[in-house]
Amino acid sequence: MIEFERVHKTYKVGGREITALEPCDLQIPQGQIFGLIGHSGAGKSTLLRLINRLEEPSGGRILVDGIDVTALPAKGLRQFRQKLGMIFQHFNLLSSKTVADNVAMPLKLAGEHTAAEIRTRVAMLLARVGLSDHADKYPAQLSGGQKQRVGIARALATSPKILLCDEATSALDPQTTAQVLQLLNELNRELNLTIVLITHEMDVIRRVCDQVAVMDAGQIVEQGPVAEVFLHPKHPTTRRFVFEAEQLDENEMANDFAQVQGRIVRLTFQGQATYAPLLGQIARQSGVDYSILGGRIDHIRDVPYGQLTLSLVGGDADAALAQLKAADVTVEVLRA
């Protein structure tokens, strides 16, 4: 659905060129929720805004649904943007307009619908985001979560194929964030929407995204399926995000492990293996004693996963690890 070919972006500031995005290649499949994660200044907002040319690329080619966006003239760009919806961090609602009027605005600007068609469409969208009773209210009368739902309804007004989410949950509390993410998840499935979501929170990526690209200093440093990137981070930036999300400190862990005897391994379970009673069975068969040093069981989108860090003492540890691998458990030896 979206393809970047050596796309880059520089700004001129005080006579100097500042690189916001290094030349990058990127493919986002149709119907997926694709996450972009990075700290402030990493370049993720620039990349997102290049998709609909709110930012002009300095070079490279951007293809969206087969259209070369970089070659579009002004009129073609206006028509193209009707295929994309955008949700903003701070909602960007018109304070002098009612909820219904805010949602109707893209349809009125398009100039292709009658007043009756717009009323029907707005009513349907407000019902879908659970705000039918708030149509005549003004943004100041709404909570943050309700404002973001209005923003989502407005972004869907022109029946876009793509939804761009610019830090759509960072201004919300955790409970409201979960509700908004659930709504985006449902819309992705119901409408086969391609959603590009930028955030600085790994937990947001874990909850809803299919794939993720990790950005640092204007570069994509790691990308792939969320489960692979989340459970087996390779780049130091990715590792920091994962450890921050799990409230772990690698240095503290290393110090703690220095006091532990035996071989130390990290086991990663996915799917049904997460709940299988493997450890007890294998310990009995191999004669290995184990201690659980840390871990968690959770979900990546809808798929359960577990990660456990264990120390193994006695028995046949090699046989135990071979049995775990045979049961589709990923084994990482942290200390032999």
C-alpha positions in Angstrom: 0.0 0.0 0.0 2.8 2.4 0.9 6.4 2.2 -0.5 9.4 4.5 0.1 12.3 4.3 -2.4 15.4 6.1 -1.0 13.3 8.9 0.4 15.0 11.5 2.5 14.3 14.9 4.0 16.6 17.8 4.9 15.8 21.3 6.3 17.7 24.5 5.8 18.2 26.2 9.2 20.4 29.3 9.4 22.1 28.5 6.2 22.9 24.9 7.2 21.2 21.7 6.0 19.8 19.6 8.8 19.0 16.0 8.0 15.6 14.9 9.5 15.4 11.6 7.5 18.3 9.7 6.0 17.6 7.9 2.7 15.3 5.0 3.5 13.3 2.2 1.9 10.1 1.1 3.5 7.2 -1.2 2.5 3.8 -1.1 4.4 1.4 -3.9 3.3 -2.3 -3.2 2.7 -4.6 -3.8 5.6 -1.9 -3.8 8.3 -1.3 -1.7 11.3 2.3 -0.5 11.0 4.0 1.2 13.9 6.8 3.7 13.8 8.6 4.1 17.2 11.4 6.4 18.2 12.3 9.0 20.8 11.6 12.7 20.1 13.6 14.0 17.1 14.1 10.5 15.7 12.3 11.5 12.4 9.1 9.5 12.8 6.7 12.5 12.4 8.7 13.6 9.4 8.4 10.2 7.8 4.6 10.0 8.5 3.9 13.5 7.1 5.8 12.6 3.9 3.2 10.0 3.1 0.5 12.7 2.4 3.1 15.3 1.5 2.4 17.6 4.4 6.2 17.5 4.3 7.9 17.7 0.9 10.6 15.0 0.4 14.1 16.2 -0.5 14.6 13.2 -2.8 13.4 9.7 -3.5 10.0 8.3 -4.6 6.8 7.6 -2.5 4.2 5.3 -3.9 0.8 5.0 -2.2 -1.8 2.5 -3.6 0.1 2.6 -6.9 0.2 6.4 -7.1 3.6 8.2 -7.3 2.8 10.8 -4.7 6.0 12.7 -5.3 4.9 13.5 -8.9 1.4 14.8 -8.1 0.5 18.4 -9.1 -1.5 20.5 -6.6 -5.0 19.4 -7.8 -4.0 15.8 -7.9 -2.5 16.0 -4.4 -5.8 17.5 -3.1 -7.7 14.5 -4.6 -5.2 12.0 -3.3 -5.4 13.3 0.3 -9.1 12.4 0.4 -8.0 8.8 0.4 -6.0 9.4 3.6 -7.3 10.3 7.1 -5.2 11.8 9.8 -5.5 11.7 13.5 -3.5 14.2 15.6 -1.9 14.1 19.0 -3.8 17.2 20.3 -7.0 16.4 18.3 -7.0 19.6 16.2 -10.7 20.1 16.5 -12.4 23.4 15.6 -13.5 24.8 18.9 -16.3 27.0 17.4 -17.9 24.0 15.6 -20.0 21.2 17.1 -18.9 17.6 17.1 -21.1 16.9 14.1 -19.8 19.9 12.2 -16.2 18.9 12.9 -16.8 15.4 11.5 -18.7 16.9 8.5 -15.9 19.3 7.6 -13.9 17.0 5.3 -17.1 16.1 3.4 -18.1 19.8 3.0 -14.6 20.7 1.7 -14.7 17.8 -0.8 -17.9 19.4 -2.3 -19.2 16.1 -3.6 -22.1 15.4 -1.2 -25.5 16.8 -0.5 -26.4 18.1 2.9 -28.6 15.0 3.5 -25.8 12.6 2.5 -23.4 14.5 4.9 -25.9 14.3 7.8 -26.3 10.5 7.2 -22.6 9.9 7.0 -21.9 11.9 10.1 -24.6 10.2 12.1 -23.2 6.8 11.1 -19.6 7.7 12.0 -20.6 9.1 15.4 -22.5 6.0 16.2 -19.5 3.9 15.3 -17.2 5.7 17.7 -19.9 5.8 20.4 -20.6 9.5 20.3 -24.2 9.7 18.9 -25.4 11.6 22.1 -22.6 14.2 21.7 -23.3 15.4 18.2 -24.4 18.9 19.3 -21.7 19.5 21.9 -18.6 21.5 21.4 -15.0 20.2 21.9 -14.6 22.1 25.2 -17.4 20.0 26.6 -15.7 16.7 25.9 -13.0 14.6 27.6 -9.7 13.9 26.0 -10.8 10.4 24.9 -14.1 11.8 23.4 -12.1 14.4 21.5 -9.9 11.8 20.0 -12.9 9.7 19.0 -14.2 12.8 17.2 -10.9 13.0 15.5 -11.1 9.4 14.4 -14.6 9.9 13.1 -13.5 13.0 11.2 -10.5 11.1 9.7 -12.9 8.4 8.4 -15.4 10.9 6.9 -14.2 10.5 3.3 -13.9 6.7 3.5 -10.1 6.7 3.3 -8.0 3.6 2.6 -5.2 4.8 4.9 -5.2 6.2 8.4 -2.2 8.2 9.7 -2.0 8.5 13.4 0.4 11.1 14.8 1.0 10.2 18.4 -2.8 9.7 18.7 -2.7 8.4 22.3 0.2 10.3 23.9 -2.2 12.9 25.4 -4.5 10.3 26.9 -4.5 8.4 30.2 -3.8 4.6 30.2 -7.4 3.5 30.3 -8.5 5.9 27.5 -5.4 4.9 25.5 -6.5 1.2 25.7 -10.0 2.2 24.5 -8.7 4.2 21.6 -6.3 1.5 20.5 -9.1 -1.1 20.7 -11.2 1.1 18.4 -8.4 1.5 15.9 -7.9 -2.3 16.0 -11.6 -2.9 15.3 -11.6 -0.3 12.4 -8.6 -1.9 10.9 -10.4 -5.3 10.7 -13.8 -4.0 9.8 -12.7 -1.7 7.0 -9.4 -3.3 6.0 -7.8 0.0 6.7 -4.0 0.4 6.4 -3.0 2.3 9.6 0.4 3.9 10.1 0.8 4.8 13.8 3.7 6.7 15.4 4.5 6.5 19.1 7.3 6.6 21.6 5.7 3.8 23.7 6.5 0.1 23.0 3.4 -1.0 24.8 1.2 0.8 22.1 3.1 -1.1 19.4 2.7 -4.4 21.2 -1.0 -4.0 21.6 -2.1 -3.3 18.1 0.6 -3.3 15.4 1.4 -6.1 12.9 4.8 -4.7 12.0 7.1 -2.0 13.4 10.0 0.2 12.3 12.3 1.5 15.0 13.8 5.0 14.3 16.9 6.7 15.7 18.6 9.9 14.5 16.7 10.0 11.2 17.3 6.3 10.3 15.3 3.1 10.4 17.5 1.0 12.6 15.4 -2.1 12.9 12.1 -3.3 11.4 10.0 -6.4 11.1 7.0 -8.3 12.6 6.2 -6.9 16.1 6.7 -10.3 17.8 10.2 -10.7 16.3 11.3 -7.2 17.1 9.7 -7.1 20.5 10.9 -10.5 21.7 14.3 -10.5 20.1 15.5 -6.9 19.8 18.8 -6.5 18.0 19.6 -2.8 17.8 20.5 -1.0 21.1 17.7 1.6 20.5 15.2 -1.2 20.2 16.5 -3.0 23.3 16.1 0.3 25.3 12.5 0.6 24.2 11.8 -3.0 25.2 13.5 -2.8 28.5 11.8 0.5 29.3 8.4 -1.1 28.5 9.2 -4.0 30.8 10.7 -1.7 33.5 14.0 -3.6 33.4 17.6 -2.4 33.7 20.2 -4.5 31.8 23.0 -3.4 34.1 21.0 -4.3 37.3 20.1 -7.7 35.8 23.8 -8.4 35.0 24.7 -7.6 38.6 21.9 -9.8 40.0 22.9 -12.7 37.7 26.4 -12.6 39.0 25.1 -14.0 42.3 23.2 -16.9 40.5 24.7 -20.3 40.0 24.4 -22.4 36.9 23.6 -21.7 33.2 21.3 -18.7 32.6 18.9 -18.8 29.6 16.0 -16.8 28.3 13.0 -18.8 26.9 10.5 -17.3 24.6 7.1 -19.0 24.2 4.5 -18.0 21.6 1.0 -19.2 20.9 -0.3 -22.3 22.7 3.2 -23.2 23.9 2.9 -20.2 26.3 0.4 -22.2 28.4 1.9 -25.7 28.0 3.4 -27.3 31.2 6.8 -27.8 29.5 9.1 -26.8 32.3 8.0 -29.3 34.8 8.0 -32.2 32.3 11.4 -31.4 31.0 12.9 -30.9 34.5 11.7 -34.3 35.5 13.0 -36.0 32.3 16.4 -34.3 32.3 17.0 -34.0 36.0 17.6 -30.3 35.7 16.6 -28.0 38.6 15.6 -24.5 37.6 15.0 -21.1 39.2 12.8 -18.4 37.6 14.8 -15.1 37.7 12.3 -13.0 35.8 9.6 -13.0 33.2 6.1 -12.2 32.0 3.2 -13.6 30.1 1.2 -11.2 27.9 -0.1 -10.7 24.4 1.3 -9.2 21.2 -1.9 -8.1 19.5 -3.9 -11.3 19.9 -1.1 -13.8 20.2 -0.1 -14.9 23.7 3.6 -15.0 24.5 5.8 -15.6 27.5 9.4 -14.8 28.3 11.2 -16.4 31.2 14.7 -16.0 32.4 15.9 -19.2 34.2 19.0 -20.5 35.9 19.6 -24.2 35.2 21.6 -26.4 37.7 22.4 -30.1 37.6 21.1 -32.8 35.4 21.5 -32.8 31.6 21.0 -29.1 30.7 21.8 -29.7 27.0 19.1 -32.3 26.7 16.6 -30.0 28.5 17.4 -27.1 26.0 17.1 -29.5 23.1 13.6 -30.6 24.3 12.5 -26.9 24.6 13.7 -26.1 21.1 11.8 -29.2 19.8 8.7 -27.7 21.4 9.1 -24.5 19.4 10.5 -22.5 22.3 13.2 -20.0 21.4 16.2 -20.5 23.6 18.8 -17.8 24.2 21.8 -18.6 26.4 22.7 -15.5 28.4 25.4 -17.3 30.4 26.8 -20.7 29.5 
